[in-house]
Amino acid sequence: MSAGDQKKGGDKPEDMVRVAQVWPEVERAECLARGAALKWASGVFCRPEHLERLSQYRKRESQRTTSIHTRLKSMVQSYLEGVGWGLEQLQEARAELKEVSQSLKKAGLESNGNTDGVKSLERLREVSVNHCQLLAAVSNLPRLYSVRSMVLETERLVESRRLLEAHARLMDLEQWQDDILWQLHGAAGTAGSALSTEDQELVAKYFSGVGKLVDALGKELWAVVSSALALARQNPTPFVSAVRIVEREEALDQALLEERGGPRGSSRPLPPGRPRCWRACFFQVLEEAVSARFRSVSYLHTRGPGLAGHLSALQHAIMADLATVRHLLEHCVPSHYQITRAYLRASNHCLHAHLAQVSSWDLESGEIFAVLNWVLHIYNSPDMMGHPELVTEMEKEELGPLISTEGLEQLQNKYVQSVRKSVSEWMHKALQVELQDWQRDQEPDTDHEGFYQTSLPTIITQMLEENARVALMIGQSLRDQTIQMGLYEMENLLNRFREALVESGKEHRKDLSNNKNKFYLHYLLASISNCIILKKSTESLQQQQSSRSAGQFSRTPSNPLAALDRAVRRACRLVMDQLLLDLQPLLPGLMTRHWLVQGDPTPKLCTILEHHLELYGRVRPPCRQRLQEEAQWLMVVEYVRALMQKRMVCRNAEERRQLAQQMVQDDQQFREIFHGLEGEGSVPEVNPLALLPVLADFIKLKDPGMLTLEVSGLAAKYPDISEEHVSVLLDIRGDVSRDIRGAVLDLLEQSAPPLPAGYRPIFTDILVPPSTMAFCLPTAKCA
């Protein structure tokens, strides 16, 4: 720093000391500033070459300091100017306060001087109050004397239903009563006290007839409003008068409330009985008049067929009333009344309550159907609330449903349960009739195709389809529930039907000697045809039913098709039992010497088979083919079983040839009987008749050494054949040595193949009689 600079700043420490004595904070700020400056300088001039820019830094800092001093001076100057202006304002306010204080003192002195004059005016004030009261009494005397006569006249007007005149008189009386109360209230306020209870009771007693007139007028008024529909068709004048009175009262209520409740509301109290809110009462009376139609309905008059008639009468009455409201009453009331919407609201509310009461009754299915159909379809149809002239009003009003969703579900469940009870009873009766038909001494009826049938499937099918059709008139959901219920009941019926078949079979076997039921087999076949018809009906109903509703009726989904299949299987088994029963007396004659020579009893067996197959033709497909196949299996099984009895053992080659030839001839006769089976339906994968030629070839084989190969082929075709069966066949031949027998049985034991998929065993059902050998040698292989 140069000497000149030091000289210029030589007096600064002294100045700072003086300033610090006045403001101690300045010294602390000075120290902080010097420390900050030294820190900044040490950072900027840390190297000698940085001193070259010292002049630049000095010039910049000088300019910054000058700018700061200039701003400080201007700020202090403006502050001082503001302080001066404030001091001037305070001086002016002080002068004004001094003047006001002097004026108040003068006013206080003058007021104290007038106290004696005010006391002398108290007597004058009392006289003025008495004068006002007397003036009010004199001015009200004519009114007070005429109150009773006006009350009597108003009563007469009300009784004669001159409502507008009566209301005008009533308004005058109320105005007089209100004026008198207000005058008494004003006089009491002038006297410095509130209106006494005695005065209020006196006025109320004197005008007691006014309150009775209000009640009488209201009673007549609401009687007119409640009969508005009838008056509108005959003479709407009383109704128009009633509406005008209601509007007058509503306007008066509004004016009084605004007068008392406005920003400058007076202390005048509301007259007795105000506000009356007669417009709200008007709509309440209108709703009560609508509900009166529903309250008059009795429980007995709406039961059974009467309920549908009652709902129809309601429909016509409501639509007639709506027409009257829209075409007549709408012109008798102000537009803001929106009386059509009000009537719609009242009707909807009353219908909701009335239908809730009806739904709580113990209704039958027909009655529930009438309610559901009326609520879901008729009420919103173009014939009722869906009318083009009412749609707009309905949309604006947003009316709720007549019956809630939960109520509709309960009604539908009650309907399904009622129909279920009826269906169950009808099915029980139909089954009883079916059981009685089985005892008839004549063949079952046939349809146009010649198939046996009874009335059972027709009754059941028509009943279920009719119930589904009726339920669909309500909705798809109810139709699905009804179908599910019908399928459930059909399953129960089929289970009882199957039990009845079993019991019928037992009874028939007990009474074989009496030959009581000659047409037992015919009705069994008719039962099978009935099941086929019911199956088609069940499948049709299941196709109508939506998948999402399956299983809603019961916890366990119904499976009538499985029950049908069980019933058909049982009936087919009973048919086969009857065939076996007819064949049984002739079967012991097979495989005997007599049979070998004369061929009996094969022709008789064929005759029985032909008779049964002819009856099987009266059964609807596919059960007809099934019965024919089962008969074929039964005949072959019994034929082979007779062979396994070893009633005949061949003694030489000639007898083996004759035995094989007779078997082939029998097979040929059987084939002629069953010749139509292939053309009428599916043929089984293993034809049981093909077994007889195979066994005949096995028996007539001339070279016993070829038996091993023959048995191998037999086991390949019929893998269920056992060693016992082959051993019996070897015994029947009568020419098989022990070695060949052992080789054949060993081969069969080693090559026992598993049963292929879809193979129906035939030898499994044929039991081999036990051997008559007393003992076996220990060194020989037991046959």
Beta strands, then each sheet from edge to edge (+ up, - down):
strand 1: 445-446
strand 2: 452-453
sheet 1: 1+ 2-
end
